[in-house]
Amino acid sequence: MIVVTGATGALNGATADHLLQRVPAGDLAVVTRDVAKAARFADLGVEVRQGDYARPATLPDAFRGADKLLLVSSNDPNADAVSLHRAAIEAAVEVGVGRIFYTSHQGAGADSPMVTSRGHAATEQVLAESGVAWTALRNGFYAHSLKWLAGPWRETGVITVPADGPISWTAREDAAEAAAIILTSDRTFDGPTVLTAGAAPTFHDIAAIASDLSGRKIDYDVVDPEEWVAAQVQQGNTEFMARLLLSMYQAAEKGYFSEVDPLLGQLLAREPRSARDALAQPAA
């Protein structure tokens, strides 16, 4: 049986949908904090289980019988994500899960300027020490986040960033589909497994793409990081979130998101969506 956590979220929800195209509903279970939100899966014959990383006692039953467990990473920036992940991994060990697939991130590293990247690296270390077979799906930086990371360039005519570097912007939809393919494959994917788009443009490159798409010149400006943080706060963001975002740009500047790997395209049997595809989407 395949057990999928976070199936009411965008990433693993899409993966569960792809899995239902590849395996019978009876071979799949989904885990969620609020089972009512997973009614669409129950209607399809998928077993819905209640489980919450923050309530470890709920996890053994949620994971029981899993040959493969897709463990979504915590998306709460204020939480101790590694402790939450450790609780889930320990529960998986307790009930004898065959293999854990963890949704990690490209550039995971203990020395990354980005705190979430350090958390992914620490979680991968917990997995390595757990004794369970594991796969870390190191997804490229999700391309839909360009909608806010590139700023309101459609209105201002400029992309303003506090630092710049190459990023292999990767469609979340492609990562979700690839996860389903990996989960149902006979091939063994051990340890870190990088899933990225085929190119890693900088924000300077993104400005050129935006210019081409919009038919007008979109400028590009790298500003002082502290001035950028202050502007973010003035626009209504908390300083905590502004500095978290700043760390992403700084990690990009140091090359943490520059890697590209052909595996995603090989799994999909097509060219993955690109940053250009993401920018071409209508503004929300």
Secondary structure as UniProt FT lines:
FT   STRAND          2..5
FT   TURN            7..8
FT   HELIX           10..19
FT   TURN            20..22
FT   HELIX           25..27
FT   STRAND          28..32
FT   HELIX           35..38
FT   HELIX           39..43
FT   TURN            44..45
FT   STRAND          47..50
FT   TURN            53..54
FT   HELIX           56..58
FT   HELIX           59..63
FT   TURN            64..65
FT   STRAND          68..71
FT   TURN            77..78
FT   HELIX           81..94
FT   TURN            95..96
FT   STRAND          99..105
FT   TURN            106..107
FT   TURN            110..111
FT   HELIX           115..130
FT   STRAND          133..139
FT   HELIX           143..145
FT   HELIX           146..149
FT   HELIX           153..156
FT   STRAND          158..161
FT   HELIX           172..183
FT   STRAND          191..195
FT   HELIX           203..214
FT   STRAND          219..222
FT   HELIX           225..234
FT   TURN            235..236
FT   HELIX           239..253
FT   TURN            254..257
FT   HELIX           263..268
FT   HELIX           275..280
//
